[in-house]
């Protein structure tokens, strides 16, 4: 999920905040409370005390469950953007990768690619404890690269291939 994606709370989410009908976890409720006004994913991540990959998972779960939605302007932007680029499917990590090497290579890519925002992305990579969580966060890195430095996307693809070659 792109860190600039704007999210808004739905009536179902407001109902949970007011009455705790669905008995959501503290992480999910913290996301809902932070969305009293629509915010970007990045703004939510800046304000949370939880791990970034955990909150990204909670945001995805809340979206799928109908507690939050894309802000109207964001939904319109994504609709005009079209379907998902098939190249993104190439940004998948094998479950058997060497995690430490993968994190090193991705942090290096972030530092070379994102300038002043590199620290945010590097912290996100460092926070990943499993190949699965790193794979999820990799989608965020890939989306940011496509948006801010599209000329670096082929380099990211080569790095992912190199990471996948570390699988046993």
N, C-alpha and C positions, 0 to 999 in steps of 0.2 A: 504494500500500500504506500502510495506516495505521501511523503510527510506534509505536503501542502494540501492534501485532501481535506475539505471542510466537512465536518460532521454536525448533526443536529439531533436533539432528543425527540422521540416520538411520543404521542399520548400514552402509549403502553409504558415507556420509560418514565414519564412523569408520574404515572400511577404507582410505579414501583418506588420512586423516591418518596412520595407522599404517604403510601400505605403499606409498603413492604409486602405486597401481595405475592410476589414471585420468590421472595426470600433469596435474592441474589447474593453472591459472595462480596466481600469488602472491596475487592479489586474492581468488580463490575460496577458496584455502587459508586465507587470513587470516579469512574469514568462518567457515569450518568450525572453525578453532581457537578462535575467540571463542565458539562455541556448545558448548563442553564441558559447560556447563550451559545450559538454555534461557534466552534473553534476548529482550528486545523489539528491534524494528528500531532504535528510538531509541538503545538502549544500544550496539548494534553501531556505529551511525554516530558516536556520541560517542568511541568507542575507536579508530576507524580513522585511518590517516594518508592514505588515498586520498580522492579527490573523492566527495562524497555521491551524485551521480547515477551514478557508476561502480559504487559499492557496491550501490546499489539495483538496478542492472541485474544485477550478479553474484548478488544474493539471488534475484531472479526466475529467473535461469538455473539456480541450484542447486535451487530449488523444483521447476522443471519437469523437471530431470534426476534428481530423487529423492535428492539428497545431503542435503537438509534438508526439514523438514516443519513444518506448524503444530503448535505444542505442543498436546497433547490438550485442555486447557481452552479454548484459542483455537479449535480446530476445532469444539468443541461450541457455543461462543458464535456463531460464524459460521453454523453450521447452523440455529440458532434465529433468527438475524437474517433469514433468507430470501434470496431472490434479489436480485441487484443492482438498485438503484433505476434506473428508466429515465431519470430526470433526469440521471444521471451521464454518459450519452452526449452530453449537451449541452456537457460540459466538454472539448471537443476543440479543438485549435488547428490552424489552417491552416498548411501547410508554408512559406508565403511571407510570414509575418508579419514586421513590423519588430521584431527581437529586443530591441533596447535599450528601445524603448517598452513592449513587453510585460513586460519585467523590471521596469521602473519602476512600472507599474501594479500588478503582482502584489506587489511589495515594499510598496507603499503599502497595498494591501488587507491584507497580513499584519500590518503595524504597527497598523492600525486594528482588527484583529480578534482577535489572539492574545495581547495583553498581554505578559507576561513571556516567553512562548515565541516572540515575533515575531522575535527575532534568529536563532533556529535556522532558521525558515522563510525568512527573508530571505537568510541565507547559502546555503541550498539553492537559492534562485532565482538568486542571483549566480553560483553554480557551474555553472549550465547554459550550455553553449556553443553549442547548436543549438536550433532550434525543436522538434525531436523530443525532445531531453532535457528541455526546458522543459515540453513536453506531458506527458511521463511524470511529472515532478515535480508538475505541476499536479494530478494525481490524488491525490497525497499531501496537497496543500493542500486540495483539495475534501473529502476524507475527514475531515480535521481540522476543517474548517468545519462539516460535517454533524454531527460529534460534539460539538464544543465551543461553537459559535455558530451554530446552525441558522438563526437569524434573518438572518444575513449571507449565506446561500447565494444568494438572489436577486441581491444586489449582486455576488457573484462571477460569476454568470452574465452580468450586464450588462457587467462588465469583460471577460469572455472575448469577448463579442460585439464590444466596442470594439476589442479586440486583433485579432480576425479581420478587422475592417474595414480594418486597416492593410496587409493582404495586397495585393500588386500585381496 
